[in-house]
Amino acid sequence: MTTAHHGFEAAFWDILTVHEPADSPTAEGRPVDESRIAVVIEDEDDIRSLLSTVLAQGGFVVHGAATGEEGVELVRLHDPLVTTLDVNMPGMDGFEAAKRIRAVSTTYIVMLSARTEEIDALQGLEAGADDYVAKPFRPRELRARIDAMLRRPRQHLAAPPAGSEASVTSPADTPADGEWLEHAGLRLNPAMRVATVDDADLDLTRSEFDILADLLAAGRRVRGKSDLAMMLRGDIYAGSDFVSDSDARAIEVHVANLRRKLGESPAAPRWIETVRGVGYRLTAS
């Protein structure tokens, strides 16, 4: 093992042991819940052990894999709630593994990598990851990110039968359970996690769904990229309105994917209008 790797490992364990005092609520960990399963896909033994410890402290039953191929099979077998995924692995890399996992599972995927270029984070999100975390990371922040993701519903339920009763609200209103947001043939139910356009189901990622729901709820009010980025990451950075260029670019990617799935052109949008230099809003009715 190289000196640099020794330093990298030491930095991780220093963060875990020194900055998590023994009397802190997170230091002792939560009771293990057999329904909270996590899969850690990481080729470095020491980092895989660290991640397993962090997740176990959060009450997860953890299964580890050293390769992408093995990790995909563990996801198929255990249907985990959370999967952490390294990017640089021999054989199948993290991007390909994320695509294969997303094809068979609704697990929350957190990609972790020493590759910090913006293009890498964007590629991870496009592959199906819910979050992209740079190494080295702080375990407390990682757990906070995972907790924020868990507050976003995991299941994408089927649309209700045609002709069933549904309350419809104005796009500017906040919907109650069972109510629908509607605009120009686009319908979305936040509680049921269902979205349709012209009566056809939309297959959206969690982030795409949440952005679309936010825009529908806001109506003609402009939602800045920073607003949408902070909405997606929950209260991880409560009290801070800092949004990085990478966060803002990720919103652009999510919106571009939304438009592609909706089948609309940015030049002549039917649903999502770009407010140049600011963000997005619904088109005029």
DAWOQUI-V449216 format. One record per run of one state. SS is the DSSP state (H for helix, E for strand, - for the rest). FROM is the first residue (numbers start at 1). TO is the last residue. If there is no record, write none. Layout:
SS_FROM_TO ; SS_FROM_TO
This chain:
-_1_2 ; H_3_18 ; -_19_24 ; H_25_28 ; -_29_36 ; E_37_41 ; -_42_44 ; H_45_57 ; -_58_60 ; E_61_65 ; -_66_67 ; H_68_78 ; -_79_81 ; E_82_86 ; -_87_93 ; H_94_104 ; -_105_107 ; E_108_113 ; -_114_117 ; H_118_127 ; -_128_130 ; E_131_134 ; -_135_138 ; H_139_150 ; -_151_166 ; E_167_169 ; -_170_178 ; E_179_183 ; -_184_185 ; E_186_189 ; -_190_193 ; E_194_197 ; -_198_199 ; E_200_201 ; -_202_205 ; H_206_218 ; -_219_222 ; E_223_224 ; H_225_232 ; -_233_244 ; H_245_262 ; -_263_264 ; E_265_265 ; -_266_267 ; E_268_268 ; -_269_271 ; E_272_275 ; -_276_278 ; E_279_282 ; -_283_285
